[in-house]
Amino acid sequence: MMRISQRAQNVEPFHAMELIAAADELEQAGHHVVRFNIGEPDFGASEPVLKAMIDTMDGRPLPYGVPTGSRALRARIAQFYRDRHGVDVDPRRIIITSGASSALLLIAAATVDPGSDVMLADPTYLPNRELVLAFGGNLIAVPTTPESRYQLTADMVREHWTDGTRAVMIASPSNPTGTSLPSGELAAICDIAKERGAWRIVDEIYLDGADPRPDGTAPETALVHDPDAIVVSSFSKYFGMTGWRLGWCIVPEALLESMEALAVDFFLGPQVPAQHAALACFEPEVLAEAEKRRLDLLERRALMLEGLERIGIPVDSEPNGAFYAFPDISSTGLDSATFCARALAEAHVSLTPGLDFGPTHGDTHVRLSYAASREDIVEGIERLGRWLESLRAD
């Protein structure tokens, strides 16, 4: 009898996918669904990037590329870190991947042994947990609170450290909460892990869209504090290229040989046409457009937060990085799964239940994305408000 692997049987489902399918059915039936569930900017790639892709697809041969990514693109990313973040990164340490998800998979393969303990915050993005488990690691999922902005703190790391801890995984800014770690706290966590011989894995996929520091400069990468941290990023969010599946990671010298071997064995290499087109992301006009979009998202954030406050589901830790809000809906008397299912069925607003991000706040919170259009944000909040009024009346 053929058997499915135990690993595949143990994978936790992404419950939001069922709601996405249900939303699709509603739209096919002629209903307009406001989608607050999708962490995807509505603006797409910039025109120069689209033109670069068209130019690349001119009939020229497109053979396999370098497994760790094109040298030209790695050099442009290194220059971006110098210009924007003030850190020098050897382009050799940059590995281009088929989206940040592939980068995280390679990193898990390179750093997690069966029985290794990996510490991360609860709540956190579901695939981050599942990648650790897929390679036999144990999760130390640390419960967080609004007071810590749903992020790890140095004190939490010390408290939950085990003799088997081999890595600390941080997402700053975070999905699902949208919050970032304060600079000093991030540095302290990296110092603790480094002193104890553990990897520091920092998911910075949303970093370049985050709020600037108080002095107006760009938000800090973890590399400012810890040059040997493993950093993950992507073209998906800041550059609006979700469907292009192109990301990167920056790894210490000690990991380079292993990461290259894993990249060859797992993927052969990232998409060649997308890499050619992504070079245009670092042209001045594209970077200027990305900044305009970031400011536009700030206005959408204000719309979302004001609207949630008005309808009685306020956000207890205001986002300052990723385009998500994580309100507590426990006052409605519904758990998050029921809340999301009924909001979709009765108000035609699609949300993501907190249970997709960990058990601590799984039943009491939902995730909303304010990457939707302004019109949809206004409409979605109105619909939720009317629905909640009827719910409270009942």
C-alpha positions in Angstrom: 0.0 0.0 0.0 1.3 3.4 -1.0 1.8 5.8 2.0 1.8 9.5 2.3 4.8 10.7 4.3 4.3 11.5 7.9 5.7 14.9 7.3 2.9 15.7 4.7 0.2 14.3 7.0 1.4 16.5 9.9 1.4 19.8 7.9 -1.0 22.3 9.5 -3.4 23.6 6.9 -3.6 27.3 6.1 -7.3 27.9 7.1 -7.4 31.1 5.2 -7.3 29.1 1.9 -10.8 27.7 2.6 -12.1 31.3 3.0 -10.3 32.4 -0.2 -12.1 29.6 -2.1 -15.4 30.6 -0.5 -14.8 34.2 -1.5 -14.1 33.1 -5.0 -17.4 31.3 -5.1 -19.3 34.3 -3.9 -17.7 36.5 -6.6 -18.5 33.9 -9.3 -22.1 34.2 -8.1 -22.0 37.9 -8.8 -21.2 39.3 -5.3 -18.5 41.9 -4.7 -16.3 40.6 -1.9 -14.0 43.1 -0.1 -10.8 41.2 0.4 -8.9 42.2 3.5 -7.4 38.7 3.7 -4.7 39.0 1.0 -1.3 40.3 1.9 -0.8 41.6 -1.6 -0.3 45.2 -2.8 -2.9 46.3 -5.4 -0.4 48.3 -7.5 1.8 45.6 -9.1 5.2 46.1 -10.7 6.3 49.5 -11.9 6.2 50.3 -15.6 10.0 50.1 -16.1 10.1 46.7 -14.6 7.3 45.5 -16.8 9.1 46.9 -19.9 12.3 45.2 -18.8 10.5 41.9 -18.7 9.0 42.4 -22.1 12.4 43.3 -23.5 13.9 40.1 -22.0 11.2 37.9 -23.6 12.3 38.9 -27.1 13.2 35.3 -28.3 16.7 35.2 -26.9 17.8 31.9 -25.3 17.1 31.7 -21.6 19.4 29.0 -20.3 19.8 28.0 -16.7 21.3 30.8 -14.6 23.7 30.8 -11.7 22.2 28.8 -8.9 22.7 31.6 -6.4 21.4 34.3 -8.8 22.9 36.6 -11.4 26.0 38.5 -10.4 24.5 41.7 -11.8 21.4 41.5 -9.6 23.4 40.6 -6.5 25.6 43.6 -7.1 22.5 45.9 -7.4 21.1 44.5 -4.2 24.4 45.1 -2.4 24.4 48.7 -3.7 20.8 49.1 -2.4 21.9 48.1 1.1 24.8 50.6 1.0 22.6 53.4 -0.3 19.5 52.8 1.8 20.7 51.1 4.9 24.4 52.1 5.2 25.8 48.6 5.4 28.3 47.0 3.2 27.4 43.5 2.0 29.6 41.4 -0.2 27.5 40.4 -3.2 28.8 36.8 -2.8 26.8 36.6 0.4 23.5 37.4 -1.4 21.6 34.4 -2.7 18.7 35.1 -5.1 15.8 32.7 -4.7 12.4 31.9 -6.1 10.6 34.2 -3.7 11.4 34.6 0.0 9.6 31.3 0.7 12.4 29.5 -1.1 15.0 31.5 0.8 13.4 30.4 4.1 13.3 26.8 3.0 17.0 26.8 2.1 17.8 28.5 5.4 15.8 25.9 7.4 17.5 23.1 5.5 20.9 24.6 6.3 20.4 25.4 10.0 17.8 23.0 11.4 18.7 19.5 12.5 16.2 16.9 13.8 15.8 17.8 17.5 17.0 21.4 17.1 15.0 24.0 19.0 14.1 27.1 17.1 12.6 30.1 18.9 10.1 32.4 17.4 7.2 34.7 18.4 3.6 33.6 18.7 1.8 34.9 16.6 3.9 34.3 13.5 3.5 33.4 9.8 2.4 29.8 9.5 5.0 28.7 6.8 7.8 29.8 9.1 6.6 27.3 11.7 6.0 24.6 9.2 9.5 24.8 7.6 11.1 24.3 11.0 8.9 21.2 11.7 9.5 19.8 8.2 13.2 19.5 8.9 12.6 17.9 12.3 13.1 20.9 14.4 11.2 21.7 17.6 9.3 25.0 17.9 9.7 27.2 20.9 6.7 29.5 20.1 6.9 32.2 22.7 3.5 33.8 23.6 3.6 37.6 23.1 1.3 40.4 24.1 0.3 43.9 22.9 2.7 45.3 25.4 5.6 43.7 23.5 3.9 44.7 20.2 3.5 40.9 19.6 7.3 40.7 19.2 10.0 38.8 21.1 11.9 40.7 23.7 15.4 40.0 25.0 13.9 39.0 28.3 11.6 36.5 26.6 14.5 35.0 24.7 16.5 34.6 27.9 13.5 33.1 29.7 12.6 30.6 27.0 16.1 29.6 26.0 16.9 25.9 26.1 20.1 23.9 25.9 18.9 22.8 22.4 18.2 26.2 21.0 20.0 26.5 17.7 18.3 29.5 16.1 16.1 32.5 16.8 13.7 33.5 14.0 12.4 37.0 14.0 10.0 38.7 11.6 10.4 42.5 11.7 8.1 43.9 10.5 5.7 41.0 11.3 3.0 39.2 9.5 0.3 39.1 10.9 0.6 42.1 13.3 2.4 44.7 11.1 4.6 45.6 14.0 8.4 46.1 14.0 11.0 45.4 16.7 12.5 48.5 18.3 16.2 48.8 17.2 17.7 48.3 20.6 15.6 45.2 21.3 16.5 43.6 17.9 20.2 44.3 18.7 19.9 42.8 22.2 18.2 39.6 20.9 20.9 39.1 18.2 23.6 39.6 20.8 22.1 37.0 23.1 21.7 34.4 20.3 25.2 35.1 19.0 26.8 34.8 22.4 25.1 31.4 22.9 26.1 30.1 19.4 22.7 30.2 17.7 21.7 31.4 14.3 19.9 34.7 14.0 17.3 34.4 11.2 15.6 37.7 10.5 12.6 38.0 8.0 12.8 41.5 6.6 10.4 41.0 3.7 8.4 44.1 4.7 11.3 46.2 5.9 11.6 48.7 3.1 7.9 49.6 3.3 8.1 50.2 7.0 7.9 53.6 8.8 11.2 55.5 8.9 13.1 56.0 12.1 12.3 59.2 14.2 15.1 61.1 12.4 13.5 60.3 9.1 16.1 57.8 7.9 15.2 54.4 6.5 14.3 51.6 9.0 17.3 49.6 10.1 18.2 46.1 8.8 19.4 43.7 11.4 22.7 43.7 9.6 23.4 47.1 11.1 23.6 45.4 14.5 24.7 41.9 13.5 26.6 41.5 10.2 26.5 37.7 10.5 22.7 37.5 10.8 20.8 35.6 8.2 18.4 38.1 6.5 15.6 37.3 4.2 13.9 39.8 1.8 11.8 39.9 -1.3 10.7 41.8 -4.4 7.1 41.0 -3.6 5.9 43.7 -1.2 7.9 46.9 -1.6 8.2 46.5 -5.4 4.7 45.0 -5.8 6.0 41.8 -7.6 4.2 39.1 -5.7 3.6 36.8 -8.7 7.1 37.1 -10.0 8.4 34.9 -7.2 11.7 36.5 -6.6 13.5 37.1 -3.3 16.9 36.9 -1.7 18.7 36.1 1.5 22.0 37.4 2.9 24.0 34.7 4.7 27.3 34.6 6.6 30.4 33.3 4.9 30.2 30.0 6.9 26.9 29.1 5.2 27.8 30.0 1.6 29.0 26.6 0.4 26.1 24.7 1.9 23.5 27.2 0.7 24.8 27.0 -2.9 24.8 23.2 -2.8 21.2 23.2 -1.4 20.1 25.7 -4.0 21.3 23.5 -6.8 19.8 20.4 -5.4 16.4 21.9 -4.5 15.8 24.5 -7.3 18.7 24.6 -9.8 18.3 28.4 -9.6 15.8 31.3 -9.6 13.8 32.4 -12.7 16.2 34.0 -15.2 13.7 36.5 -16.9 12.5 37.8 -13.5 16.0 38.5 -12.5 16.7 40.5 -15.7 13.6 42.5 -15.1 14.3 43.0 -11.4 17.5 45.0 -12.2 15.1 47.9 -13.1 13.8 48.0 -9.5 16.8 49.9 -8.5 16.5 52.7 -11.0 15.8 56.1 -9.4 12.3 56.4 -10.9 11.2 53.0 -9.6 12.6 53.6 -6.1 10.8 57.0 -6.1 7.5 55.3 -7.1 8.0 52.7 -4.4 8.3 55.5 -1.8 5.1 57.2 -3.1 3.3 53.9 -2.7 4.6 53.5 0.8 3.2 56.9 1.7 -0.1 56.0 0.1 -0.2 52.8 2.2 0.2 55.0 5.3 -3.0 56.9 4.4 -4.7 53.5 3.8 -3.5 52.4 7.3 -5.1 55.5 8.9 -8.4 54.8 7.1 -8.3 51.2 8.3 -7.4 51.9 11.9 -9.9 54.8 12.3 -12.6 52.6 10.8 -11.9 49.6 13.1 -11.9 51.9 16.1 -15.2 53.4 15.0 -16.9 50.0 14.6 -15.7 48.7 18.0 -12.8 46.4 17.1 -9.8 48.6 17.8 -6.2 47.5 17.2 -4.3 47.3 20.5 -0.8 47.5 18.9 -0.7 49.9 16.0 1.2 48.6 13.0 4.3 50.5 11.8 5.7 48.2 9.2 3.8 45.5 7.3 0.4 46.4 5.9 -1.6 44.4 8.4 -3.8 45.1 11.4 -4.4 42.5 14.1 -7.5 43.4 16.1 -9.0 41.6 19.1 -12.5 40.4 18.2 -13.3 38.6 21.4 -15.8 41.2 22.5 -18.1 39.9 19.8 -18.4 36.6 21.5 -17.2 34.8 18.4 -14.0 32.9 17.9 -11.8 34.0 15.0 -12.8 31.1 12.6 -16.5 31.8 13.2 -16.1 35.5 13.0 -14.3 35.2 9.6 -16.7 32.7 8.2 -19.8 34.8 9.1 -18.2 38.1 8.0 -17.7 36.5 4.6 -21.1 34.9 4.3 -23.1 37.7 5.8 -21.1 40.9 5.0 -19.1 39.7 2.0 -15.8 40.8 3.7 -12.9 38.3 3.6 -10.5 38.2 6.6 -7.9 35.8 7.9 -8.5 34.1 11.3 -5.9 34.4 13.9 -5.6 30.6 14.3 -3.5 30.6 11.2 -0.7 32.4 13.1 -0.5 30.5 16.4 -2.5 29.4 19.4 -1.9 32.3 21.8 -4.2 34.7 20.0 -5.7 32.3 17.5 -9.3 32.4 18.7 -9.4 36.1 19.7 -7.8 38.0 16.8 -8.1 38.3 13.1 -5.8 39.7 10.5 -6.8 42.5 8.0 -4.6 43.7 5.2 -4.8 47.4 4.3 -3.1 46.8 1.0 -6.6 46.9 -0.5 -7.7 50.0 -2.4 -9.1 53.0 -0.4 -12.5 52.4 -1.9 -12.5 48.8 -0.6 -11.2 49.8 2.8 -14.1 52.3 3.2 -16.6 49.8 1.8 -15.3 46.9 3.8 -15.4 48.8 7.1 -18.9 50.0 6.4 -20.0 46.5 5.8 -18.3 45.1 8.9 -19.9 47.9 10.9 -23.4 47.2 9.8 -22.9 43.4 10.3 -21.5 43.9 13.8 -24.5 46.1 14.7 -26.8 43.4 13.7 -24.7 40.8 15.5 -24.8 42.8 18.8 -28.5 43.4 18.4 -29.0 39.7 18.2 
